[in-house]
Amino acid sequence: MRDGPAGGERRRVRRAVAVPDGPAAAGQAADRPRHVGRQRPVRRVADVRRAADPGRQAVRLPPGERAAAPLHRREGHLPGDGEGPLLLRAPRRGRPVTGAGSRALLLDPPPLEPSPATRLPLEWHRARADELRAAAAERGARAVLLTDPWNIVHFTGLWAATTERPLYALLEADGAPFWFYPRLDRDLVRSWWYGGGAEYFDYPHVDGQHPNEGTAARGPAVDLWEKALRLCVSRGYGAGSLLVDRPAGGSLGPLGPLGSIGDVCLRSRMVKTPEELALARRAYAYFDDVHVFCRDTLLDGFHDGMTDFELRSAMIDMATRRIVPDLGLDGGPHRGVGVSIDLGWVRAGRVTGYPHPNQFRYSEITRGGTLQASGVIRVGGYGGECYRPFMLAPRTAHMERLWTVARDSCLLQQDAMRAGVTCGEVAEKIHRFQIDAGVREYVYHRPAHGQGPEGHQPPWLALGDDTVLEPGMCLSVEPGLYDPRAGFSVNFSDMFVVQESGPALQLSRVPWTTEWCWLDF
């Protein structure tokens, strides 16, 4: 498949993917972006520390007046600036970025409406809990003890910080969960779906000592796992009637090993419902805006000495100002849960040559270099990765070749991810394509992983995973290629959702074209 100024592929990638025939197709040079040779004013990325840049010009808007392009407006007051919000511009003749250029290139929206909600409702979690209770009953059990933080989120809806302090939920035959929790989580636990509970002070805990109740004596720490299990015994459950979401074999005192229902929990999290997918689509709609902002900022704001830190900071600021007001957050408990705006992986230069770099990400964005626009956005826990690798002119033939093979591998993955096929079969097809294209030395990892509220989750698009793909499974898109010696890599990502029939559905609208990713300043 070829792409270029005509943009003929960009509205059809999702519907019908043309799989490249082999390395010859991968090695063909793609058409140049349509903006090559266009003269653009030199602009700087917005920076709240304007005092460090005396050349920065700003246009003040009257108090209360909104800028015409709100995605790119910086509101906030700099020292001594008075009361009007600022719209940062290029020095002298520059004009504000409008986003019109990149936005016109976005793919058609997927046939999935973004959720109007900011999280899953309690009724949804109650339904999942009832499904889990039914599965436990089929195995002869009357209760399930949830210990994994992500199972607790999934089956109860309670989001709580995960630390060394145990937080468990006991799902009995009906009603709200019985909780085992530390004092610092008390207000969140009791104001959610609460059917009673046992509170301990902190970790490590001394039995009977609760400074908040006036007792504070040193002593031996208790085993909180054993304490929680004893509570289950006191409520009438034993090894035959209680299942846990941990691997089988855990002891319940003298009652013997516990059975596990972890397989049911994991599958419920792996196969997404329409409500989960709608939240994910909302997150990716925000990501569409962020990638538009990133590309337009590069085209209209690039300047010598511009760093990935500068761009990354502007993207984080833009995304936060775009997303937070739209969610209507008021600081109340159980609102704004699972919201993540993580753009810390936006990076340029040599550091892009490593899949998971341990270097601090601060590098100049240079002509002839690469920029990895990477990040994660989630709403209510749903969403995920969206990466696009930019190749900046003048590009080498080696850069263009690796980019093309990686991009074609992504489109191959979308076409191969069909219901009924195993993950290993898809991974084998992609790796064989990479080998046939002559880029095997640049392959560092599996093509993809499952995506959920915790980030990485099964299934794994890897040679060793025989999981059968089912409709509703969501995976990343990362058949990346890395050349640390040359100082660059090419790694895309997005979310592909397995459908009832046909290729997987892409949740973002960000293109895979050279027109989008090959930039000339």
Secondary structure, DSSP 8 states (H G I E B T S, - for coil): ---STT-TTTTTTTT------SHHHHHS-----TTTT----------S-GGG-TT-EEEE--TT---S-GGG-B-S--TT--SS-EEEE-STT-----SHHHHTT-----S----SSSS--HHHHHHHHHHHHHHHHHTT-SEEEE-SHHHHHHHH------SSS--EEEE-SSSS-EEEEEGGGHHHHHTSS-S-EEEE-SSS-BTT--GGGT------B--HHHHHHHHHHHTT--TTTEEESS-TT-B-GGG-B-EE-HHHHHHHHHB--HHHHHHHHHHHHHHHHHHHHHHHHHHHH--TT-BHHHHHHHHHHHHHHHHHHHHT--S-TTSSTT-EEE-TT-EEGGGGGSSS--S----B--TT-EEEE--EEEETTEEEE-BEEEEESS--HHHHHHHHHHHHHHHHHHHH--TT-BHHHHHHHHHHHHHHTT-GGG--S-SEEEEETTEEEEEEESTT---B--TTBEE-----EEETTTTEEE--B--EE--SSSS-EE-S----SHHHHEE--
